């Protein structure tokens, strides 16, 4: 976080509230839930305050029910009375937050309307009030979910305010989000550019673009192949491609990409990651179909440059793209998305509900679909940069 810049914390998933304290529940937290096994939102806000940010916006798309009344509160120091802190709760105290289930996609009711209003050039609390009003008029959650806003905003802060980063903080931010790339050459002479784009601290996209194809080959096709050591990380759905394409074209100015994959949950990765790039082509002189492969290793941190390249080639070798571990693979030319499905509603506790059914509760945790964040960032990127530098 940068000094005097706005800080936004958004969480969608399983959570609860107890005596004014909000907790986020990890998917592997033991039951019954206790604060020592959860993450305190107030503790995160303390860290944000320590960075002397101009605005602290906390958006919690989670339930606020509490089921363990015998459990004590976690030890958190009182927050500093600095003001300019805004809470946007998806639901009111001791109530549940609902999601819409539409085929393979799920999206919180809160996120549905937040995306609609977040780019408005108005005071952040006024923007959230528009979200509150829209949720209040949605017949699917009438009598079930009412958004709540709390704030100590003492200045007219907006999410569209120009950012004026200064000094070392601005330099660190720019370095952490710069685009990395590397040019690799296959034995046949084809050259491919690998681009490494960090969207979040735990989410990156790796893109491949064929830059040069020698005259003696034809019918070229690139595939990014899965690392085999990443089975333990959750898998996103391939149908998120529309959101991915929207994000990447904002970066690459609508340039055609040959293949893309998403590497996420970086905090769970314990070893170096080996990326494999396959080039399928036809040798014109022999009409033989050949696959050549390059392997490139990413450092464990996944924030450094690519290094350590190995290559080999095999004739008539076929491998289909796949989705495994923390890597989701797309063939940018061939992938299509089917978004058919009927809407249903479910709570943050993992229940799918038709709009006419009463709310059901359980303590089984479920995180909202990752597409929520992709769609939100897509909306922010579409607004374009609004930075004023001194």
TILUM-859532 format. One record per residue (C-alpha): residue in three letters; x, y, z; residue number from 0. Coordinates in nm, 3 decimals, m for minus. Layout:
<recs>
ALA,X,Y,Z,NUM
...
</recs>
This chain:
<recs>
UNK,0.000,0.000,0.000,0
UNK,0.118,0.350,m0.086,1
UNK,0.123,0.645,0.153,2
UNK,m0.179,0.878,0.109,3
UNK,m0.341,0.649,m0.150,4
UNK,m0.679,0.474,m0.109,5
UNK,m0.677,0.116,0.016,6
UNK,m0.958,m0.128,m0.070,7
UNK,m1.007,m0.467,0.094,8
UNK,m1.273,m0.693,m0.060,9
UNK,m1.360,m1.038,0.073,10
UNK,m1.618,m1.280,m0.062,11
UNK,m1.663,m1.609,0.116,12
UNK,m1.755,m1.763,0.448,13
UNK,m1.751,m1.539,0.753,14
UNK,m1.928,m1.432,1.067,15
UNK,m1.960,m1.142,1.309,16
UNK,m1.945,m1.155,1.687,17
UNK,m1.994,m0.852,1.915,18
UNK,m1.896,m0.610,1.641,19
UNK,m1.590,m0.808,1.529,20
UNK,m1.583,m0.956,1.179,21
UNK,m1.402,m1.279,1.097,22
UNK,m1.316,m1.451,0.769,23
UNK,m1.326,m1.831,0.784,24
UNK,m1.060,m2.031,0.595,25
UNK,m1.197,m2.326,0.400,26
UNK,m0.998,m2.568,0.619,27
UNK,m1.090,m2.411,0.956,28
UNK,m1.196,m2.675,1.215,29
UNK,m1.550,m2.671,1.351,30
UNK,m1.692,m2.527,1.565,31
UNK,m1.533,m2.208,1.437,32
UNK,m1.324,m2.004,1.678,33
UNK,m1.149,m1.665,1.633,34
UNK,m0.803,m1.819,1.671,35
UNK,m0.867,m2.024,1.354,36
UNK,m1.009,m1.733,1.157,37
UNK,m0.882,m1.400,1.025,38
UNK,m0.991,m1.081,1.197,39
UNK,m1.102,m0.804,0.959,40
UNK,m1.026,m0.545,1.227,41
UNK,m0.667,m0.669,1.244,42
UNK,m0.635,m0.615,0.869,43
UNK,m0.777,m0.265,0.906,44
UNK,m0.510,m0.193,1.167,45
UNK,m0.242,m0.282,0.914,46
UNK,m0.406,m0.055,0.660,47
UNK,m0.412,0.234,0.908,48
UNK,m0.043,0.186,0.981,49
UNK,0.030,0.267,0.616,50
UNK,m0.138,0.610,0.657,51
UNK,m0.369,0.557,0.364,52
UNK,m0.607,0.833,0.255,53
UNK,m0.910,0.603,0.253,54
UNK,m0.973,0.257,0.394,55
UNK,m1.264,0.081,0.225,56
UNK,m1.366,m0.260,0.362,57
UNK,m1.616,m0.455,0.148,58
UNK,m1.742,m0.777,0.308,59
UNK,m1.952,m1.003,0.087,60
UNK,m2.013,m1.255,0.363,61
UNK,m2.266,m1.368,0.620,62
UNK,m2.271,m1.202,0.963,63
UNK,m2.427,m1.479,1.172,64
UNK,m2.258,m1.628,1.480,65
UNK,m2.310,m1.985,1.601,66
UNK,m2.055,m2.028,1.880,67
UNK,m2.169,m1.806,2.163,68
UNK,m1.928,m1.961,2.415,69
UNK,m1.619,m1.851,2.224,70
UNK,m1.416,m1.550,2.342,71
UNK,m1.318,m1.258,2.119,72
UNK,m0.972,m1.237,1.966,73
UNK,m0.728,m0.986,2.110,74
UNK,m0.717,m0.681,1.882,75
UNK,m0.589,m0.339,1.982,76
UNK,m0.842,m0.054,1.951,77
UNK,m0.839,0.114,1.610,78
UNK,m0.695,0.463,1.583,79
UNK,m0.960,0.739,1.547,80
UNK,m0.819,0.867,1.219,81
UNK,m1.141,0.864,1.021,82
UNK,m1.185,0.801,0.649,83
UNK,m1.278,0.436,0.708,84
UNK,m1.580,0.291,0.527,85
UNK,m1.742,m0.049,0.579,86
UNK,m1.972,m0.189,0.313,87
UNK,m2.146,m0.501,0.443,88
UNK,m2.333,m0.724,0.199,89
UNK,m2.592,m0.789,0.468,90
UNK,m2.708,m0.659,0.805,91
UNK,m2.602,m0.780,1.147,92
UNK,m2.691,m1.143,1.232,93
UNK,m2.810,m1.207,0.876,94
UNK,m2.695,m1.409,0.577,95
UNK,m2.558,m1.290,0.242,96
UNK,m2.694,m1.459,m0.071,97
UNK,m2.545,m1.552,m0.406,98
UNK,m2.697,m1.596,m0.749,99
UNK,m2.623,m1.928,m0.915,100
UNK,m2.645,m1.908,m1.293,101
UNK,m2.527,m2.229,m1.453,102
UNK,m2.155,m2.261,m1.382,103
UNK,m2.124,m1.911,m1.241,104
UNK,m2.201,m1.776,m0.897,105
UNK,m2.199,m1.413,m0.791,106
UNK,m2.304,m1.244,m0.471,107
UNK,m2.607,m1.015,m0.481,108
UNK,m2.377,m0.751,m0.332,109
UNK,m2.121,m0.791,m0.612,110
UNK,m2.392,m0.781,m0.878,111
UNK,m2.482,m0.423,m0.788,112
UNK,m2.134,m0.313,m0.674,113
UNK,m2.009,m0.371,m1.030,114
UNK,m2.290,m0.153,m1.157,115
UNK,m2.200,0.150,m0.946,116
UNK,m1.831,0.127,m0.854,117
UNK,m1.709,0.353,m1.137,118
UNK,m1.935,0.643,m1.044,119
UNK,m1.753,0.969,m0.984,120
UNK,m1.914,1.039,m0.651,121
UNK,m1.836,1.013,m0.282,122
UNK,m1.771,0.649,m0.193,123
UNK,m2.049,0.641,0.067,124
UNK,m2.296,0.778,m0.189,125
UNK,m2.188,0.509,m0.434,126
UNK,m2.252,0.242,m0.170,127
UNK,m2.592,0.394,m0.095,128
UNK,m2.684,0.338,m0.460,129
UNK,m2.579,m0.027,m0.419,130
UNK,m2.790,m0.053,m0.103,131
UNK,m3.096,0.085,m0.280,132
UNK,m3.062,m0.157,m0.571,133
UNK,m3.026,m0.455,m0.339,134
UNK,m3.332,m0.336,m0.147,135
UNK,m3.535,m0.340,m0.470,136
UNK,m3.423,m0.688,m0.579,137
UNK,m3.721,m0.925,m0.530,138
UNK,m3.489,m1.225,m0.486,139
UNK,m3.365,m1.100,m0.150,140
UNK,m3.659,m0.895,m0.025,141
UNK,m3.699,m0.975,0.342,142
UNK,m3.375,m1.178,0.343,143
UNK,m3.080,m0.946,0.283,144
UNK,m3.030,m0.574,0.347,145
UNK,m2.692,m0.414,0.289,146
UNK,m2.537,m0.203,0.567,147
UNK,m2.292,0.088,0.551,148
UNK,m2.079,0.220,0.838,149
UNK,m1.823,0.494,0.801,150
UNK,m1.613,0.768,0.958,151
UNK,m1.558,0.951,0.630,152
UNK,m1.454,1.308,0.703,153
UNK,m1.352,1.403,0.348,154
UNK,m1.529,1.368,0.013,155
UNK,m1.330,1.066,m0.103,156
UNK,m1.416,0.880,m0.424,157
UNK,m1.277,0.568,m0.588,158
UNK,m1.222,0.774,m0.903,159
UNK,m1.000,1.033,m0.730,160
UNK,m0.664,1.086,m0.909,161
UNK,m0.375,0.903,m0.740,162
UNK,m0.052,1.097,m0.687,163
UNK,0.204,0.837,m0.574,164
UNK,0.525,0.981,m0.432,165
UNK,0.869,0.854,m0.338,166
UNK,0.973,0.499,m0.256,167
UNK,0.616,0.375,m0.215,168
UNK,0.531,0.463,m0.574,169
UNK,0.853,0.301,m0.696,170
UNK,0.774,m0.024,m0.512,171
UNK,0.419,m0.026,m0.650,172
UNK,0.540,0.022,m1.007,173
UNK,0.807,m0.246,m0.973,174
UNK,0.560,m0.493,m0.824,175
UNK,0.313,m0.451,m1.111,176
UNK,0.543,m0.411,m1.411,177
UNK,0.499,m0.650,m1.698,178
UNK,0.768,m0.915,m1.730,179
UNK,0.845,m1.096,m2.056,180
UNK,1.096,m1.330,m2.212,181
UNK,1.165,m1.442,m2.567,182
UNK,1.226,m1.817,m2.610,183
UNK,1.342,m2.000,m2.924,184
UNK,1.241,m2.354,m3.024,185
UNK,1.489,m2.591,m3.198,186
UNK,1.302,m2.540,m3.527,187
UNK,1.375,m2.167,m3.510,188
UNK,1.030,m2.044,m3.403,189
UNK,1.040,m1.761,m3.150,190
UNK,0.775,m1.715,m2.882,191
UNK,0.732,m1.434,m2.633,192
UNK,0.618,m1.531,m2.283,193
UNK,0.450,m1.254,m2.088,194
UNK,0.405,m1.266,m1.715,195
UNK,0.135,m1.032,m1.584,196
UNK,0.062,m1.005,m1.211,197
UNK,m0.296,m0.897,m1.158,198
UNK,m0.312,m0.951,m0.782,199
UNK,m0.053,m1.046,m0.522,200
UNK,m0.169,m1.409,m0.555,201
UNK,m0.286,m1.420,m0.917,202
UNK,m0.089,m1.399,m1.242,203
UNK,m0.153,m1.459,m1.610,204
UNK,0.109,m1.616,m1.835,205
UNK,0.055,m1.540,m2.204,206
UNK,0.232,m1.680,m2.509,207
UNK,0.260,m1.509,m2.847,208
UNK,0.428,m1.659,m3.155,209
UNK,0.658,m1.382,m3.281,210
UNK,0.840,m1.560,m3.565,211
UNK,0.759,m1.877,m3.760,212
UNK,1.034,m2.006,m3.994,213
UNK,0.948,m2.078,m4.359,214
UNK,1.003,m2.456,m4.339,215
UNK,0.712,m2.519,m4.097,216
UNK,0.335,m2.469,m4.118,217
UNK,0.012,m2.526,m3.921,218
UNK,0.171,m2.400,m3.599,219
UNK,m0.017,m2.415,m3.271,220
UNK,0.102,m2.317,m2.922,221
UNK,m0.007,m2.482,m2.598,222
UNK,0.088,m2.390,m2.242,223
UNK,0.097,m2.714,m2.044,224
UNK,0.021,m2.770,m1.680,225
UNK,0.273,m2.802,m1.401,226
UNK,0.231,m3.145,m1.241,227
UNK,0.327,m3.047,m0.887,228
UNK,0.028,m2.820,m0.819,229
UNK,m0.255,m3.066,m0.752,230
UNK,m0.343,m2.920,m0.412,231
UNK,m0.459,m2.577,m0.529,232
UNK,m0.825,m2.520,m0.625,233
UNK,m0.922,m2.513,m0.994,234
UNK,m1.114,m2.225,m1.156,235
UNK,m1.355,m2.298,m1.440,236
UNK,m1.249,m2.251,m1.803,237
UNK,m1.569,m2.058,m1.866,238
UNK,m1.405,m1.755,m1.699,239
UNK,m1.231,m1.682,m2.031,240
UNK,m1.457,m1.386,m2.111,241
UNK,m1.341,m1.204,m1.796,242
UNK,m0.978,m1.304,m1.858,243
UNK,m0.990,m1.176,m2.217,244
UNK,m1.139,m0.846,m2.099,245
UNK,m0.856,m0.799,m1.848,246
UNK,m0.575,m0.895,m2.083,247
UNK,m0.692,m0.689,m2.378,248
UNK,m0.683,m0.385,m2.149,249
UNK,m0.312,m0.455,m2.102,250
UNK,m0.221,m0.568,m2.455,251
UNK,m0.438,m0.326,m2.657,252
UNK,m0.647,m0.599,m2.821,253
UNK,m0.338,m0.781,m2.950,254
UNK,m0.404,m1.142,m3.050,255
UNK,m0.260,m1.394,m2.802,256
UNK,m0.195,m1.757,m2.897,257
UNK,m0.257,m1.907,m2.552,258
UNK,m0.305,m1.797,m2.192,259
UNK,m0.317,m1.959,m1.854,260
UNK,m0.403,m1.835,m1.510,261
UNK,m0.183,m1.921,m1.214,262
UNK,m0.345,m1.840,m0.882,263
UNK,m0.330,m1.925,m0.512,264
UNK,0.040,m1.833,m0.521,265
UNK,0.053,m1.827,m0.141,266
UNK,m0.007,m2.205,m0.142,267
UNK,0.279,m2.292,m0.376,268
UNK,0.572,m2.450,m0.191,269
UNK,0.818,m2.522,m0.473,270
UNK,0.949,m2.374,m0.797,271
UNK,0.700,m2.400,m1.083,272
UNK,0.797,m2.558,m1.415,273
UNK,0.605,m2.421,m1.713,274
UNK,0.596,m2.620,m2.037,275
UNK,0.530,m2.460,m2.374,276
UNK,0.449,m2.697,m2.663,277
UNK,0.475,m2.597,m3.029,278
UNK,0.284,m2.826,m3.267,279
UNK,0.366,m2.785,m3.637,280
UNK,0.397,m2.963,m3.972,281
UNK,0.741,m3.006,m4.131,282
UNK,0.685,m2.897,m4.491,283
UNK,0.964,m3.111,m4.641,284
UNK,0.844,m3.438,m4.487,285
UNK,0.478,m3.354,m4.405,286
UNK,0.551,m3.494,m4.057,287
UNK,0.364,m3.355,m3.756,288
UNK,0.605,m3.261,m3.479,289
UNK,0.575,m3.128,m3.125,290
UNK,0.868,m2.938,m2.972,291
UNK,0.864,m2.840,m2.606,292
UNK,1.038,m2.585,m2.391,293
UNK,1.043,m2.591,m2.011,294
UNK,1.095,m2.276,m1.808,295
UNK,1.117,m2.260,m1.430,296
UNK,0.960,m1.987,m1.221,297
UNK,1.110,m1.909,m0.883,298
UNK,0.901,m2.001,m0.582,299
UNK,0.802,m1.640,m0.523,300
UNK,0.667,m1.620,m0.881,301
UNK,0.759,m1.253,m0.882,302
UNK,1.104,m1.277,m1.046,303
UNK,1.215,m1.320,m1.402,304
UNK,1.189,m1.652,m1.589,305
UNK,1.503,m1.862,m1.576,306
UNK,1.651,m2.211,m1.640,307
UNK,1.528,m2.322,m1.985,308
UNK,1.527,m2.689,m2.102,309
UNK,1.405,m2.805,m2.443,310
UNK,1.330,m3.129,m2.622,311
UNK,1.134,m3.236,m2.932,312
UNK,0.918,m3.537,m3.012,313
UNK,0.750,m3.623,m3.344,314
UNK,0.378,m3.701,m3.351,315
UNK,0.334,m3.602,m2.987,316
UNK,m0.013,m3.488,m2.886,317
UNK,m0.119,m3.321,m2.565,318
UNK,m0.452,m3.156,m2.494,319
UNK,m0.480,m2.842,m2.282,320
UNK,m0.599,m2.907,m1.929,321
UNK,m0.687,m2.742,m1.600,322
UNK,m0.492,m2.871,m1.303,323
UNK,m0.387,m2.748,m0.962,324
UNK,m0.349,m2.373,m0.949,325
UNK,m0.324,m2.343,m1.326,326
UNK,m0.613,m2.295,m1.565,327
UNK,m0.526,m2.324,m1.933,328
UNK,m0.697,m2.172,m2.234,329
UNK,m0.631,m2.210,m2.606,330
UNK,m0.719,m1.853,m2.703,331
UNK,m0.813,m1.948,m3.059,332
UNK,m1.033,m2.247,m2.985,333
UNK,m1.204,m2.183,m2.652,334
UNK,m1.573,m2.091,m2.650,335
UNK,m1.801,m2.030,m2.356,336
UNK,m2.154,m2.153,m2.295,337
UNK,m2.328,m1.937,m2.039,338
UNK,m2.663,m2.112,m2.034,339
UNK,m2.830,m2.188,m1.702,340
UNK,m3.109,m2.097,m1.466,341
UNK,m3.061,m1.854,m1.181,342
UNK,m3.097,m1.979,m0.828,343
UNK,m3.005,m1.818,m0.501,344
UNK,m2.781,m1.944,m0.225,345
UNK,m2.638,m1.816,0.102,346
UNK,m2.272,m1.774,0.190,347
UNK,m2.303,m2.100,0.380,348
UNK,m2.322,m2.299,0.059,349
UNK,m2.696,m2.357,0.002,350
UNK,m2.858,m2.315,m0.339,351
UNK,m3.204,m2.171,m0.294,352
UNK,m3.489,m2.077,m0.529,353
UNK,m3.611,m1.730,m0.454,354
UNK,m3.931,m1.856,m0.292,355
UNK,m3.761,m2.084,m0.039,356
UNK,m3.675,m1.981,0.317,357
UNK,m3.310,m1.947,0.416,358
UNK,m3.129,m2.259,0.528,359
UNK,m2.815,m2.252,0.742,360
UNK,m2.523,m2.477,0.808,361
UNK,m2.168,m2.419,0.919,362
UNK,m2.005,m2.566,0.609,363
UNK,m1.783,m2.294,0.458,364
UNK,m1.795,m2.194,0.094,365
UNK,m1.610,m1.918,m0.087,366
UNK,m1.778,m1.710,m0.355,367
UNK,m1.677,m1.781,m0.713,368
UNK,m1.347,m1.626,m0.826,369
UNK,m1.526,m1.467,m1.120,370
UNK,m1.648,m1.194,m0.882,371
UNK,m1.298,m1.049,m0.855,372
UNK,m1.226,m1.087,m1.226,373
UNK,m1.544,m0.901,m1.316,374
UNK,m1.476,m0.625,m1.061,375
UNK,m1.122,m0.570,m1.187,376
UNK,m1.246,m0.576,m1.544,377
UNK,m1.479,m0.288,m1.459,378
UNK,m1.196,m0.093,m1.296,379
UNK,m0.961,m0.150,m1.591,380
UNK,m1.227,m0.033,m1.835,381
UNK,m1.225,0.303,m1.658,382
UNK,m0.866,0.354,m1.770,383
UNK,m0.579,0.504,m1.570,384
UNK,m0.650,0.821,m1.376,385
UNK,m0.317,0.909,m1.222,386
UNK,m0.170,1.255,m1.185,387
UNK,0.203,1.267,m1.126,388
UNK,0.369,1.577,m0.984,389
</recs>
